[in-house]
Amino acid sequence: MCDSLRVRWTIVPLTAPQPWLTCSGCGGLKPFQASGKTRLNANGRKLDAWLIYKCLACEKTWNRSIFERRNVRDIDPSVLDALQSNDPQWIRTETFNLDALRRSSPRIDEFPEVGIAREVRYEPPDWTKLEIELIVPLPTSARLDRLLASELGVSRTRLQALHDGGTLRTSPDRTNILRRRLKTGTQVTLDLATEAGRETFAHRQRSLAFGSG
């Protein structure tokens, strides 16, 4: 018989990465922020596409190349539709393309603040374990220990002690996983059966699982 409350947390970073670039308006390195807009230019049957950024100090624009001189027939139709319509969801995903940003910028600021959408997958009566599945569709600098400490209401020191003692387990169980960035597919299991004050602690987990915490 399963004794685990199973929940899925979808982690959504709140702020897109900001590259630092030499701003022609300011005359030095400045952080740039994605404007939420793209630019598409046609040259015969070939297209160029850019993601538009703005300097946070003076709003001077910078165009980050998405592709250059690409034949129309070689472009994924869904990508072309997104560029032509300035699809906000596609653009938001592209603003988290760290590989592309690293090719253009010597420094990229990332932000650990995230939103969490919780979904209860299975809730047996009198559960004693909490199983959390993480879904992280966009890269974030948020660490696992900081997320769990905040959402479970315990200190990071206590989390490490629970992990060392086997009460808190992770899959995969990599070295220093609690200090690593959040990744899709990570699973966290917290055994509350022998925890002091388990009822109070369990009530918090149940509340958080239903999104009321």
C-alpha positions as CSV (number, residue, x, y, z in Angstrom):
1,M,0.0,0.0,0.0
2,C,1.4,3.4,-1.0
3,D,1.9,5.8,1.9
4,S,3.1,8.8,-0.1
5,L,1.5,12.0,-0.9
6,R,2.7,12.6,-4.4
7,V,2.8,16.2,-5.8
8,R,4.3,17.8,-8.8
9,W,5.8,21.2,-8.6
10,T,6.3,23.1,-11.9
11,I,9.0,25.7,-11.4
12,V,8.7,28.9,-13.5
13,P,11.5,31.5,-13.3
14,L,10.1,35.0,-12.9
15,T,12.8,37.0,-14.6
16,A,14.6,36.2,-17.8
17,P,18.5,36.3,-17.9
18,Q,20.0,39.7,-18.6
19,P,23.1,40.0,-20.8
20,W,25.7,42.7,-20.2
21,L,26.7,44.4,-23.4
22,T,28.6,47.5,-24.5
23,C,25.9,50.0,-24.9
24,S,26.4,52.6,-27.7
25,G,24.1,55.0,-25.8
26,C,25.8,54.8,-22.4
27,G,29.3,54.1,-23.6
28,G,30.1,51.1,-21.4
29,L,28.9,47.7,-20.3
30,K,25.2,47.7,-19.2
31,P,22.6,45.1,-18.5
32,F,20.0,44.5,-21.3
33,Q,16.5,43.2,-20.9
34,A,14.5,41.3,-23.5
35,S,11.7,43.5,-24.8
36,G,9.3,40.7,-25.6
37,K,9.5,41.5,-29.4
38,T,11.3,40.0,-32.4
39,R,12.3,41.3,-35.7
40,L,12.0,39.4,-39.0
41,N,13.7,40.5,-42.2
42,A,13.3,39.0,-45.7
43,N,15.9,39.1,-48.4
44,G,14.4,37.2,-51.3
45,R,13.7,33.6,-50.0
46,K,16.1,34.0,-47.1
47,L,15.2,35.3,-43.7
48,D,17.0,36.9,-40.7
49,A,15.4,36.9,-37.3
50,W,16.4,38.7,-34.1
51,L,15.2,39.0,-30.5
52,I,15.1,42.6,-29.4
53,Y,16.7,43.7,-26.1
54,K,16.8,47.1,-24.5
55,C,19.5,48.7,-22.3
56,L,18.1,49.1,-18.8
57,A,19.8,52.5,-18.4
58,C,18.9,54.2,-21.7
59,E,16.7,51.8,-23.6
60,K,19.1,51.6,-26.5
61,T,18.2,48.4,-28.4
62,W,20.3,45.4,-29.2
63,N,19.2,42.6,-31.6
64,R,20.3,39.1,-30.7
65,S,20.4,36.9,-33.8
66,I,18.1,33.9,-33.8
67,F,19.2,32.9,-37.3
68,E,20.7,34.6,-40.4
69,R,20.2,34.1,-44.1
70,R,18.0,31.0,-43.5
71,N,16.0,29.7,-46.4
72,V,12.3,29.8,-45.7
73,R,11.8,26.1,-46.4
74,D,14.5,25.2,-43.8
75,I,12.7,27.0,-41.0
76,D,10.3,25.0,-38.7
77,P,6.8,26.3,-39.6
78,S,5.9,26.6,-36.0
79,V,9.0,28.8,-35.4
80,L,8.1,30.9,-38.4
81,D,4.5,31.4,-37.2
82,A,5.8,32.4,-33.8
83,L,8.2,35.0,-35.3
84,Q,5.5,36.4,-37.6
85,S,3.0,36.7,-34.8
86,N,5.4,37.7,-32.1
87,D,4.1,34.8,-30.0
88,P,4.7,35.7,-26.4
89,Q,5.2,32.2,-25.1
90,W,7.7,31.3,-27.8
91,I,9.6,34.6,-27.2
92,R,9.7,34.0,-23.5
93,T,11.2,30.6,-24.0
94,E,13.8,32.0,-26.4
95,T,14.8,34.7,-23.8
96,F,16.1,31.8,-21.6
97,N,18.4,30.5,-24.4
98,L,21.6,30.8,-22.3
99,D,23.8,29.2,-25.0
100,A,22.8,31.9,-27.5
101,L,23.4,34.7,-24.9
102,R,26.8,33.3,-23.9
103,R,27.9,33.6,-27.5
104,S,27.3,37.4,-27.4
105,S,27.8,38.5,-23.8
106,P,30.8,38.3,-21.4
107,R,28.4,38.4,-18.4
108,I,24.8,37.2,-17.9
109,D,22.8,37.9,-14.8
110,E,20.4,35.2,-13.7
111,F,17.7,35.5,-11.1
112,P,16.7,32.8,-8.6
113,E,13.1,34.0,-8.0
114,V,10.5,31.5,-9.2
115,G,6.8,30.8,-9.2
116,I,5.5,27.4,-8.3
117,A,2.4,25.6,-9.7
118,R,1.5,22.6,-7.5
119,E,-0.5,19.6,-8.6
120,V,-1.6,16.7,-6.3
121,R,-0.9,13.5,-8.2
122,Y,-2.0,11.0,-5.5
123,E,-3.2,11.4,-1.9
124,P,-3.6,8.3,0.2
125,P,-5.2,8.5,3.7
126,D,-2.8,8.9,6.6
127,W,0.2,9.5,4.3
128,T,3.6,9.6,6.0
129,K,5.9,10.5,3.1
130,L,5.9,13.4,0.8
131,E,7.1,12.8,-2.8
132,I,7.8,15.9,-4.9
133,E,8.4,15.7,-8.6
134,L,10.0,18.8,-10.2
135,I,9.2,20.1,-13.6
136,V,11.5,22.9,-14.7
137,P,10.7,23.9,-18.3
138,L,13.1,26.9,-18.4
139,P,16.6,27.2,-16.9
140,T,16.8,28.8,-13.5
141,S,19.7,29.6,-11.2
142,A,17.5,28.6,-8.2
143,R,19.0,25.9,-6.0
144,L,17.2,22.8,-4.7
145,D,18.1,23.5,-1.0
146,R,16.8,27.1,-1.2
147,L,13.6,26.0,-2.8
148,L,12.9,23.2,-0.3
149,A,13.9,25.3,2.7
150,S,11.4,28.0,1.6
151,E,8.6,25.7,0.6
152,L,8.9,23.2,3.4
153,G,9.6,25.7,6.2
154,V,12.9,24.3,7.4
155,S,16.4,25.6,7.4
156,R,19.0,24.5,4.8
157,T,21.1,23.1,7.7
158,R,18.1,21.0,8.8
159,L,17.6,19.9,5.2
160,Q,21.2,18.8,4.9
161,A,20.9,16.8,8.2
162,L,17.7,15.1,6.9
163,H,19.4,14.2,3.7
164,D,22.5,12.9,5.4
165,G,20.4,10.8,7.7
166,G,18.3,9.3,4.9
167,T,15.0,11.0,5.9
168,L,15.2,13.2,2.8
169,R,16.2,11.3,-0.4
170,T,16.6,12.6,-3.9
171,S,16.7,11.0,-7.3
172,P,19.1,11.3,-8.9
173,D,21.3,11.3,-5.8
174,R,24.2,13.2,-7.1
175,T,27.0,14.8,-5.1
176,N,25.9,18.1,-3.5
177,I,22.5,17.8,-5.3
178,L,20.9,20.0,-2.7
179,R,23.2,22.8,-3.9
180,R,22.7,22.3,-7.6
181,R,20.3,24.1,-9.9
182,L,16.8,22.8,-10.2
183,K,16.4,20.3,-13.0
184,T,13.3,18.6,-14.6
185,G,12.9,15.0,-13.4
186,T,14.4,15.6,-9.9
187,Q,12.4,13.8,-7.3
188,V,12.5,14.5,-3.6
189,T,11.1,12.1,-1.0
190,L,10.7,13.2,2.6
191,D,9.8,10.5,5.2
192,L,7.8,12.0,8.0
193,A,6.9,8.8,9.9
194,T,9.5,9.4,12.7
195,E,9.7,13.2,12.6
196,A,9.0,15.0,15.9
197,G,6.0,17.2,15.5
198,R,5.0,15.2,12.4
199,E,1.4,16.3,12.4
200,T,2.2,20.0,12.3
201,F,4.8,19.5,9.7
202,A,2.6,17.2,7.6
203,H,-0.2,19.8,7.7
204,R,2.1,22.3,6.1
205,Q,3.1,19.9,3.4
206,R,-0.6,19.2,2.6
207,S,-1.4,22.9,2.5
208,L,1.6,23.6,0.2
209,A,0.6,20.7,-2.1
210,F,-2.8,22.2,-2.6
211,G,-1.2,25.6,-3.4
212,S,-2.4,27.4,-0.3
213,G,1.0,27.9,1.3
